[in-house]
Amino acid sequence: MWILRHKKEGGRASYGAVTPVLTCPDYQDMIDRGWRRSGDYCYQPANDLACCPNYTIRLDTQKFQPSASQNSR
């Protein structure tokens, strides 16, 4: 696992790690500590380096109905 520090233009910053194999307990521990996941890349927003706070939005995928504009690609 590699830990990286990344800062993009526009004030966003995060710490990240490539994790091709991650156990459920390790993943839950990372979530509990504020990490997020996209594929095999885990990242933690670095709010102390960023201009804006990050918000977690939860979505009930069973009840979600996309609008017409969300359906068009």
Backbone bond lengths (Angstrom), bond angles and torsions (degrees), N, CA, C in turn:
res aa  C-N    CA-C-N  psi(-1)  N-CA   C-N-CA  omega(-1)  CA-C   N-CA-C  phi
1 M - - - 1.453 - - 1.522 108.11 -
2 W 1.322 115.98 132.16 1.453 122.89 178.36 1.519 109.13 -106.89
3 I 1.314 116.56 132.02 1.464 120.93 175.47 1.527 107.33 -102.99
4 L 1.302 115.87 125.17 1.449 122.25 -178.00 1.517 110.04 -120.48
5 R 1.297 116.11 155.49 1.460 120.32 171.53 1.514 105.80 -118.56
6 H 1.298 116.95 126.03 1.448 121.11 -172.67 1.515 110.05 -131.28
7 K 1.298 115.97 131.73 1.467 120.19 175.11 1.518 107.96 -128.27
8 K 1.322 116.06 128.47 1.459 121.87 -179.99 1.517 109.71 -105.21
9 E 1.320 113.90 165.99 1.466 119.64 172.63 1.524 108.76 -62.82
10 G 1.285 117.35 150.75 1.458 121.46 178.70 1.518 112.73 91.48
11 G 1.322 118.44 6.18 1.449 121.07 173.71 1.509 116.61 89.48
12 R 1.342 119.44 2.89 1.460 120.33 178.81 1.520 109.58 -84.83
13 A 1.317 115.52 140.01 1.460 120.49 178.61 1.508 108.91 -146.30
14 S 1.333 116.28 148.34 1.456 119.79 179.31 1.517 110.17 -158.39
15 Y 1.323 115.35 162.42 1.447 123.40 169.98 1.517 106.00 -105.48
16 G 1.327 118.43 142.65 1.448 119.29 -176.55 1.515 112.98 -142.41
17 A 1.335 114.60 161.66 1.453 121.75 178.94 1.519 109.19 -148.48
18 V 1.332 115.84 136.51 1.457 120.79 173.69 1.521 106.88 -86.89
19 T 1.329 116.32 121.69 1.466 121.44 -175.05 1.525 110.33 -132.05
20 P 1.348 117.24 82.29 1.461 118.88 -179.09 1.527 113.62 -64.33
21 V 1.326 117.52 -28.09 1.463 121.83 176.90 1.521 107.73 -127.21
22 L 1.330 115.91 124.46 1.455 120.57 -178.09 1.523 108.07 -143.76
23 T 1.321 117.09 124.34 1.464 120.50 -179.92 1.530 109.62 -74.07
24 C 1.310 116.45 157.69 1.471 121.15 178.28 1.526 112.38 -57.93
25 P 1.354 119.07 -46.77 1.469 118.43 178.63 1.533 112.69 -62.29
26 D 1.338 117.72 -39.14 1.468 120.08 178.44 1.527 110.90 -66.25
27 Y 1.335 116.43 -41.84 1.460 120.98 178.68 1.529 110.64 -63.06
28 Q 1.333 116.95 -43.95 1.471 120.52 178.50 1.521 110.66 -62.44
29 D 1.337 117.24 -39.36 1.462 121.39 178.19 1.527 110.58 -62.86
30 M 1.332 116.61 -41.10 1.461 119.58 178.37 1.527 111.09 -66.22
31 I 1.334 117.38 -42.07 1.471 120.74 177.40 1.529 110.35 -60.31
32 D 1.335 116.06 -43.81 1.466 120.76 -179.98 1.524 112.00 -62.80
33 R 1.328 117.14 -24.42 1.471 121.75 179.68 1.520 113.07 -95.98
34 G 1.352 116.82 8.66 1.455 120.21 174.16 1.516 115.29 95.70
35 W 1.336 118.12 8.55 1.458 121.01 177.86 1.521 109.74 -81.25
36 R 1.336 115.61 156.42 1.456 122.98 176.81 1.517 107.45 -127.70
37 R 1.330 117.36 167.91 1.456 120.24 -175.70 1.523 110.89 -137.08
38 S 1.315 115.10 140.38 1.460 123.01 173.19 1.526 106.49 -138.05
39 G 1.334 116.21 102.25 1.470 119.91 -174.90 1.511 110.34 65.04
40 D 1.336 117.37 -126.98 1.462 119.97 178.53 1.530 111.76 -97.91
41 Y 1.324 116.97 11.83 1.459 121.82 177.63 1.529 109.13 -104.29
42 C 1.321 116.74 119.80 1.464 122.44 175.23 1.518 107.86 -104.78
43 Y 1.318 116.72 141.33 1.456 119.94 -178.91 1.518 110.74 -145.03
44 Q 1.305 114.90 155.03 1.457 121.79 176.60 1.516 107.44 -128.24
45 P 1.324 117.67 119.51 1.456 119.29 178.12 1.535 110.61 -58.20
46 A 1.319 115.70 136.87 1.469 121.17 178.31 1.525 107.37 -99.41
47 N 1.318 115.73 81.66 1.464 120.52 -175.54 1.519 112.97 -62.10
48 D 1.333 117.35 -25.50 1.459 119.64 178.62 1.530 111.33 -70.31
49 L 1.333 117.88 -19.53 1.460 121.66 178.88 1.524 112.66 -104.45
50 A 1.311 116.87 -8.73 1.466 121.06 -174.34 1.523 110.86 -101.22
51 C 1.319 114.05 159.93 1.464 118.59 -179.75 1.529 112.36 -86.93
52 C 1.327 116.99 -22.31 1.459 120.46 -173.03 1.526 110.89 -129.46
53 P 1.318 118.27 143.15 1.462 119.81 176.99 1.525 111.24 -71.75
54 N 1.326 116.26 154.83 1.465 121.67 175.37 1.512 108.71 -98.34
55 Y 1.318 115.99 144.97 1.451 121.42 179.51 1.521 109.05 -120.46
56 T 1.310 117.21 134.94 1.453 121.99 174.95 1.517 108.15 -91.28
57 I 1.311 115.80 128.50 1.459 121.66 178.80 1.514 107.76 -116.41
58 R 1.299 116.96 123.26 1.464 121.44 178.22 1.523 108.77 -100.74
59 L 1.321 115.16 141.38 1.450 121.55 -176.16 1.525 109.09 -131.53
60 D 1.318 116.45 127.50 1.463 121.05 175.36 1.523 106.93 -79.90
61 T 1.320 116.65 100.67 1.460 121.55 -174.86 1.517 112.83 -66.05
62 Q 1.316 117.62 -22.56 1.464 120.40 178.63 1.525 111.72 -71.89
63 K 1.329 116.85 -28.38 1.461 121.15 -177.18 1.537 113.43 -102.46
64 F 1.316 117.56 -8.89 1.464 121.04 -174.87 1.521 111.72 -69.80
65 Q 1.330 116.60 130.83 1.456 123.80 174.90 1.521 107.44 -123.85
66 P 1.341 118.53 109.36 1.471 119.27 -178.87 1.522 111.32 -66.20
67 S 1.329 114.97 147.64 1.455 120.75 176.61 1.528 108.62 -75.59
68 A 1.299 117.06 173.23 1.470 121.55 179.45 1.518 111.00 -60.73
69 S 1.338 116.82 -41.55 1.487 119.45 -179.59 1.527 111.49 -69.72
70 Q 1.320 117.93 -31.32 1.469 120.25 176.68 1.518 111.12 -73.64
71 N 1.319 117.90 -27.72 1.453 122.30 179.76 1.523 112.02 -75.83
72 S 1.327 117.98 -32.09 1.466 120.67 -178.51 1.519 109.15 -78.19
73 R 1.307 115.11 139.98 1.477 118.87 -179.33 1.480 111.55 -115.64
